[in-house]
Amino acid sequence: MDYRKLAVVALASAVLIALAVRHPATIGADGDRDRVNAGLKSAGVLTFGPDGVLFVGDSMGGAITALETGDRTAAQNAGVDVKGIDEKIAALVGIMPSDLLINDVAVNSISKNVYVSASRGRGPDATPLIVRVESSGKLTLLPLDTIKHETVSLADVPEANASARQNPRTQTITDMAFVDGNVMVAGMSNEEWSSALRSIPYPFKNANKGTQLQIWHSSHGRYETQSPVRTFVPYTIDNKQYVLAAYTCTPLVKIPVSDLKAGAQVKGVTIADLGAGNQPLDMVPYAKDGHQFILIANSSFGVVKLHADNLGQYKPIDSPTVVHVKAGAPHDKITSVTNVRHLTQFDGSRAIALTSAGGGGFGPAIGPFNLQTIPLP
C-alpha cells in the first residue's frame, strides 16, 4: 500500500471540503435546491407551488426565493384558531409584539399548515422570518440560514428611494400566484410604465422583464401606469384566461393572460369600482350554491363579496365613477368578519383570515392579531 498516495488523496479531499464550506454551491438552473442560507433581505408575499415548495417575495432583495419546506404529509382539514399570533411569534424570537410586522399568510394545500411571513423589527435592519402554524397551534420557525432553496433575481427592479413617499423598492413584489408552472408576480419595475406583471417559469432559470400595465383609474378619472397591482387572482372569463387585478382606490381590472409578454405594454380593462380611499388586500375566488364569487378583503371597506357569474358582460369603465357601488360587477358587504388584514383560501368552503383588534385604512393595524379559519359566505 502506498501511504504517500493516500496522504495526498486525503489532503486533496480536505482542501475540497474546506473550499465547499467557504464557498457554498451556487443555485442551479435545473431545479436543484441548495441547503445554505437563503439570503433573504425581506420576506413579503407568499404563495405555494408543487410539492410543498413555498415561494417568498423578497422586494428589498429584488428576487423570488423557492423554499423547500419538506411539508408534504397530507392532513385532515382541521383549520387553525390562534389568538394573539403576533404575540406568540414575538415571544418565539424574543422581541416585543410592537417590533414584529406580519407581512402575509399562505396555506400549504397538502398539509393544510399555515405559513406566515414577518419582519423581526421595522427598520432597515429588520430580519425576515417565516413561521409554520399547525392546526394544534404549534409554531415553528423555518431555518432560513440552513434551508434548501432556489432564487431568481428580477430583471427590472426599481431603484430604492428611502426619501420617497413610498419607497419603490418595497413595492417590487405586491402579490404572487403559481399558475401552470409559472410564478406570476405583480409589483413595480424600473420601466416607463412602472406597474408590472411578470411570469417566471419554475424551476427558475432567469426572469425576463415584466409586462408593463396601464389602466383607467375610475376614482381618479385618468389613465395610470405608476400604480402597482395590489392583489390579483387568475380567472377564466368566457373560456379565456385572465388576471383579475385590484388596485388602490379601487378599480378591478381584467388583463388577458395571452397579452403578458416580456416588455410589452398592455392596457387592462376596468370592470368594477369599489371606491376611493381604500387599498385591496387579498382576493379569494370560490363557488357556492351554483354561483361564482370573489371575496375581497380591503383596508377601509372591510370584506366584500363580488358576484362573479358574468364578469364578461360588464362594459368597460372608462369615465370617472360617480356611484361606486353601481359601477360594474355588483358586490355585497360582509359584516360577519371585521378588521381582516390578510385573507387566503383554505379549502373549497373556508378561508384563513388574519384579523386585528383595530386600525387599518392606510394606517397601521392594531394588535393583538388572530389567525383563524372562517367559512366562505
C-alpha positions as CSV (number, residue, x, y, z in Angstrom):
1,M,0.0,0.0,0.0
2,D,1.4,3.4,-1.0
3,Y,0.7,5.6,2.1
4,R,2.2,8.6,0.4
5,K,-0.6,8.5,-2.3
6,L,-3.2,8.0,0.5
7,A,-1.9,11.1,2.2
8,V,-2.1,13.1,-1.0
9,V,-5.7,12.0,-1.6
10,A,-6.7,12.8,2.0
11,L,-5.1,16.2,1.8
12,A,-6.8,17.0,-1.5
13,S,-10.2,15.9,-0.1
14,A,-9.7,18.1,3.0
15,V,-9.0,21.1,0.7
16,L,-12.1,20.5,-1.4
17,I,-14.3,20.2,1.7
18,A,-12.8,23.4,3.1
19,L,-13.5,25.2,-0.2
20,A,-17.0,23.9,-0.2
21,V,-17.7,25.3,3.2
22,R,-16.1,28.7,2.4
23,H,-17.8,28.9,-1.0
24,P,-21.2,27.0,-0.9
25,A,-22.5,25.8,-4.2
26,T,-24.4,28.3,-6.3
27,I,-28.1,27.7,-7.1
28,G,-28.5,25.8,-10.2
29,A,-31.0,26.4,-13.0
30,D,-32.2,22.8,-13.1
31,G,-34.5,22.9,-10.1
32,D,-31.8,21.6,-7.6
33,R,-32.1,23.4,-4.3
34,D,-29.1,24.0,-2.0
35,R,-29.1,23.7,1.8
36,V,-27.4,27.1,2.5
37,N,-28.5,30.5,3.8
38,A,-31.5,31.7,1.7
39,G,-30.1,35.2,1.7
40,L,-33.5,36.9,2.1
41,K,-33.3,40.6,2.7
42,S,-37.1,40.7,3.3
43,A,-40.0,38.2,3.5
44,G,-43.2,39.6,2.0
45,V,-45.7,38.0,-0.3
46,L,-46.1,34.2,-0.1
47,T,-47.6,31.6,-2.4
48,F,-47.2,27.8,-2.6
49,G,-46.1,25.8,-5.6
50,P,-45.9,22.0,-6.2
51,D,-44.7,19.5,-3.5
52,G,-44.8,21.9,-0.6
53,V,-42.4,24.5,-2.2
54,L,-43.0,27.9,-0.7
55,F,-42.3,31.0,-2.9
56,V,-41.3,34.1,-1.0
57,G,-41.3,37.6,-2.5
58,D,-38.2,39.5,-1.4
59,S,-38.9,43.0,-2.5
60,M,-35.8,44.5,-0.9
61,G,-33.6,41.8,-2.5
62,G,-35.4,42.1,-5.8
63,A,-35.8,38.4,-6.0
64,I,-38.2,35.4,-5.7
65,T,-37.0,32.5,-3.5
66,A,-38.4,29.0,-3.5
67,L,-38.1,27.3,-0.1
68,E,-38.1,23.5,0.3
69,T,-40.4,23.2,3.3
70,G,-40.4,19.4,3.4
71,D,-44.1,19.7,4.4
72,R,-45.7,17.1,2.3
73,T,-47.8,15.0,4.7
74,A,-51.5,15.2,4.0
75,A,-53.6,16.1,7.0
76,Q,-57.2,16.5,7.9
77,N,-58.7,19.9,7.2
78,A,-58.9,20.9,10.8
79,G,-58.2,24.6,10.3
80,V,-56.5,26.9,12.8
81,D,-57.6,29.2,15.6
82,V,-54.6,31.1,17.1
83,K,-55.4,34.1,19.3
84,G,-52.6,36.6,19.6
85,I,-50.5,35.2,16.7
86,D,-48.3,38.3,16.7
87,E,-47.6,37.9,20.5
88,K,-46.7,34.2,20.1
89,I,-44.3,34.9,17.1
90,A,-42.7,37.8,19.0
91,A,-42.2,35.6,22.1
92,L,-40.7,32.9,19.8
93,V,-38.0,35.2,18.6
94,G,-37.5,37.3,21.8
95,I,-39.0,40.6,20.9
96,M,-42.0,42.8,21.8
97,P,-45.1,42.4,19.6
98,S,-44.7,46.1,18.6
99,D,-41.4,45.2,17.0
100,L,-43.0,42.5,14.8
101,L,-44.6,43.2,11.4
102,I,-46.7,40.4,9.8
103,N,-46.5,40.6,6.0
104,D,-48.5,37.7,4.5
105,V,-50.2,34.4,5.1
106,A,-50.4,31.3,2.8
107,V,-51.8,27.8,3.2
108,N,-49.9,24.6,2.1
109,S,-52.6,22.7,0.2
110,I,-51.1,19.4,1.0
111,S,-50.6,19.6,4.8
112,K,-53.1,22.5,5.4
113,N,-50.4,24.1,7.6
114,V,-50.4,27.9,7.5
115,Y,-47.3,29.9,6.8
116,V,-46.7,33.5,8.0
117,S,-44.1,35.9,6.7
118,A,-42.9,38.6,9.1
119,S,-40.2,41.0,10.0
120,R,-38.3,41.0,13.2
121,G,-38.0,44.7,13.6
122,R,-39.5,47.5,11.5
123,G,-36.5,49.5,10.2
124,P,-33.8,48.9,7.5
125,D,-32.2,46.3,9.7
126,A,-35.3,44.2,10.1
127,T,-34.8,40.4,9.9
128,P,-37.1,38.3,7.7
129,L,-39.0,35.4,9.3
130,I,-41.1,32.6,8.1
131,V,-43.3,30.7,10.6
132,R,-45.3,27.5,10.2
133,V,-48.5,27.3,12.1
134,E,-50.1,23.8,12.6
135,S,-53.7,23.1,13.4
136,S,-52.7,22.4,17.0
137,G,-51.4,25.9,17.3
138,K,-47.8,24.8,17.3
139,L,-45.4,27.5,15.8
140,T,-42.1,26.5,14.1
141,L,-39.6,28.9,12.6
142,L,-38.2,27.9,9.2
143,P,-34.4,27.8,9.4
144,L,-33.7,30.4,6.7
145,D,-29.9,30.1,7.3
146,T,-29.8,26.4,6.5
147,I,-32.7,25.7,4.2
148,K,-32.9,24.1,0.7
149,H,-33.8,26.9,-1.7
150,E,-33.5,28.3,-5.2
151,T,-33.5,32.0,-6.0
152,V,-34.1,34.1,-9.2
153,S,-33.4,37.8,-9.4
154,L,-35.8,40.0,-11.2
155,A,-34.6,41.8,-14.3
156,D,-36.4,45.1,-13.8
157,V,-36.2,46.0,-10.1
158,P,-37.0,49.7,-9.3
159,E,-34.3,51.7,-7.6
160,A,-34.6,52.2,-3.8
161,N,-35.5,55.7,-2.7
162,A,-35.9,55.9,1.1
163,S,-36.9,59.6,0.8
164,A,-39.9,58.9,-1.5
165,R,-43.4,59.0,-0.1
166,Q,-43.4,55.2,-0.6
167,N,-40.0,53.6,-1.4
168,P,-40.5,52.0,-4.8
169,R,-38.2,49.0,-3.8
170,T,-40.6,48.0,-1.1
171,Q,-43.3,47.7,-3.9
172,T,-41.2,45.4,-6.2
173,I,-43.5,42.4,-5.3
174,T,-47.0,43.1,-4.2
175,D,-48.7,39.8,-5.0
176,M,-47.8,36.3,-6.4
177,A,-49.6,33.2,-7.7
178,F,-48.3,29.9,-9.1
179,V,-50.1,29.2,-12.4
180,D,-49.4,26.4,-14.9
181,G,-45.8,26.0,-14.0
182,N,-45.1,29.7,-13.7
183,V,-44.8,32.1,-10.8
184,M,-46.9,35.2,-11.7
185,V,-45.6,38.3,-9.9
186,A,-47.2,41.7,-9.6
187,G,-45.4,44.9,-8.5
188,M,-43.3,47.8,-9.5
189,S,-40.5,47.9,-12.1
190,N,-37.9,50.4,-13.4
191,E,-39.7,50.8,-16.8
192,E,-41.6,53.9,-18.1
193,W,-44.9,52.2,-17.2
194,S,-43.6,51.0,-13.8
195,S,-46.7,48.9,-12.9
196,A,-45.6,45.4,-13.9
197,L,-46.9,41.8,-14.1
198,R,-44.1,39.2,-14.5
199,S,-44.4,35.5,-15.4
200,I,-41.4,33.4,-14.3
201,P,-41.1,29.7,-15.3
202,Y,-40.3,27.3,-12.5
203,P,-37.8,25.6,-11.9
204,F,-36.0,29.0,-12.2
205,K,-33.5,29.8,-14.9
206,N,-33.9,33.5,-15.3
207,A,-36.6,36.2,-15.1
208,N,-37.4,38.3,-18.1
209,K,-38.7,41.9,-17.9
210,G,-42.4,42.1,-16.9
211,T,-45.4,43.3,-18.9
212,Q,-46.0,47.0,-18.4
213,L,-49.5,47.8,-17.4
214,Q,-51.9,50.8,-18.0
215,I,-55.4,51.0,-16.5
216,W,-58.2,53.5,-16.4
217,H,-58.5,54.6,-12.8
218,S,-62.1,55.4,-12.4
219,S,-61.9,57.1,-9.0
220,H,-59.0,59.3,-10.2
221,G,-60.6,59.9,-13.6
222,R,-57.4,59.2,-15.6
223,Y,-55.2,56.6,-17.2
224,E,-52.4,55.4,-14.9
225,T,-49.2,53.4,-15.3
226,Q,-47.4,54.1,-12.0
227,S,-49.7,52.3,-9.6
228,P,-49.0,48.6,-9.0
229,V,-51.5,45.8,-8.8
230,R,-52.2,45.3,-5.1
231,T,-53.7,41.8,-5.3
232,F,-54.8,39.5,-8.1
233,V,-56.2,36.1,-9.0
234,P,-56.0,34.1,-12.2
235,Y,-59.6,33.8,-13.5
236,T,-61.4,32.3,-16.5
237,I,-64.0,34.6,-18.2
238,D,-65.9,33.4,-21.1
239,N,-63.5,30.5,-21.6
240,K,-60.5,32.8,-21.8
241,Q,-57.7,33.1,-19.2
242,Y,-57.4,36.5,-17.4
243,V,-55.6,38.0,-14.5
244,L,-58.2,39.8,-12.4
245,A,-56.3,42.6,-10.6
246,A,-57.3,45.1,-7.9
247,Y,-55.6,48.5,-7.4
248,T,-55.6,51.1,-4.7
249,C,-58.8,53.3,-4.7
250,T,-60.2,50.6,-6.0
251,P,-60.6,49.6,-9.7
252,L,-61.0,45.9,-10.5
253,V,-59.3,45.2,-13.9
254,K,-59.1,42.2,-16.2
255,I,-55.9,41.6,-18.2
256,P,-55.7,38.8,-20.8
257,V,-53.0,36.2,-19.9
258,S,-52.2,35.9,-23.7
259,D,-51.1,39.6,-23.7
260,L,-48.5,39.0,-20.9
261,K,-45.2,39.2,-22.8
262,A,-41.9,40.4,-21.6
263,G,-41.5,44.1,-22.1
264,A,-44.9,44.6,-23.7
265,Q,-47.2,47.5,-22.8
266,V,-50.7,46.3,-22.1
267,K,-53.9,48.2,-21.3
268,G,-56.2,46.4,-18.8
269,V,-60.0,46.8,-18.8
270,T,-61.7,48.2,-15.7
271,I,-64.9,46.2,-15.0
272,A,-65.8,47.3,-11.4
273,D,-65.0,50.0,-8.9
274,L,-65.2,49.5,-5.1
275,G,-64.5,53.2,-4.3
276,A,-61.8,55.6,-3.4
277,G,-59.8,55.9,-0.1
278,N,-59.2,52.1,0.1
279,Q,-56.5,49.5,-0.6
280,P,-57.5,46.0,-1.6
281,L,-55.6,43.4,0.4
282,D,-56.4,39.9,-0.8
283,M,-58.9,38.1,-3.1
284,V,-60.3,34.6,-2.8
285,P,-62.4,33.2,-5.7
286,Y,-64.9,30.4,-4.9
287,A,-68.1,28.7,-5.9
288,K,-71.2,28.3,-3.7
289,D,-74.8,27.3,-4.3
290,G,-74.1,27.1,-8.1
291,H,-72.7,30.6,-8.3
292,Q,-69.2,32.2,-8.6
293,F,-67.9,34.7,-6.1
294,I,-64.7,36.6,-5.2
295,L,-64.2,37.5,-1.6
296,I,-62.1,40.7,-1.3
297,A,-60.5,42.0,1.9
298,N,-60.0,45.8,2.0
299,S,-58.1,48.2,4.2
300,S,-61.0,50.6,4.6
301,F,-64.1,48.9,3.2
302,G,-63.9,45.6,5.1
303,V,-64.7,42.4,3.3
304,V,-66.9,42.4,0.2
305,K,-68.3,39.6,-1.8
306,L,-68.2,40.2,-5.6
307,H,-70.7,38.4,-7.8
308,A,-68.6,36.8,-10.5
309,D,-71.0,34.7,-12.6
310,N,-71.0,37.1,-15.6
311,L,-67.8,39.1,-15.5
312,G,-67.6,39.1,-19.3
313,Q,-70.9,41.0,-19.7
314,Y,-69.9,44.3,-17.9
315,K,-69.0,47.2,-20.2
316,P,-65.5,48.7,-19.7
317,I,-65.4,51.6,-17.2
318,D,-63.6,54.4,-19.0
319,S,-65.0,57.5,-17.4
320,P,-65.0,58.9,-13.8
321,T,-67.2,56.8,-11.5
322,V,-69.9,58.7,-9.6
323,V,-71.7,55.9,-7.6
324,H,-69.1,53.2,-6.9
325,V,-71.5,50.5,-5.7
326,K,-73.2,50.6,-9.0
327,A,-70.1,50.6,-11.2
328,G,-69.6,47.3,-12.9
329,A,-69.9,43.9,-11.2
330,P,-72.1,44.0,-8.1
331,H,-70.8,43.3,-4.6
332,D,-72.2,42.8,-1.1
333,K,-70.7,44.0,2.2
334,I,-69.8,41.1,4.6
335,T,-70.3,42.0,8.2
336,S,-69.7,38.6,9.8
337,V,-65.9,39.2,9.9
338,T,-64.2,42.5,10.6
339,N,-60.7,44.0,10.7
340,V,-59.3,41.5,8.2
341,R,-55.7,42.2,7.3
342,H,-54.8,39.1,5.2
343,L,-57.1,36.6,3.6
344,T,-56.2,33.3,1.8
345,Q,-58.1,30.2,0.6
346,F,-58.0,27.2,3.0
347,D,-60.3,24.8,1.0
348,G,-63.4,24.9,-1.1
349,S,-65.6,26.2,1.7
350,R,-63.2,28.0,4.1
351,A,-60.6,30.8,4.1
352,I,-57.9,31.7,6.6
353,A,-58.2,35.3,7.9
354,L,-55.6,37.3,9.9
355,T,-57.6,39.9,11.9
356,S,-56.5,42.8,14.0
357,A,-58.0,44.4,17.1
358,G,-58.5,47.6,15.1
359,G,-56.8,50.3,13.0
360,G,-56.3,49.8,9.3
361,G,-57.2,52.1,6.4
362,F,-54.0,53.5,5.1
363,G,-52.5,53.4,8.6
364,P,-51.1,50.6,10.8
365,A,-53.4,47.9,12.2
366,I,-53.6,47.5,16.0
367,G,-52.7,44.2,17.7
368,P,-53.2,41.7,19.0
369,F,-53.8,39.7,15.8
370,N,-55.7,36.5,15.5
371,L,-55.3,33.7,12.8
372,Q,-58.5,31.8,12.2
373,T,-60.4,29.6,9.7
374,I,-63.6,31.2,8.6
375,P,-66.5,30.0,6.3
376,L,-66.7,31.4,2.9
377,P,-70.0,33.4,2.9
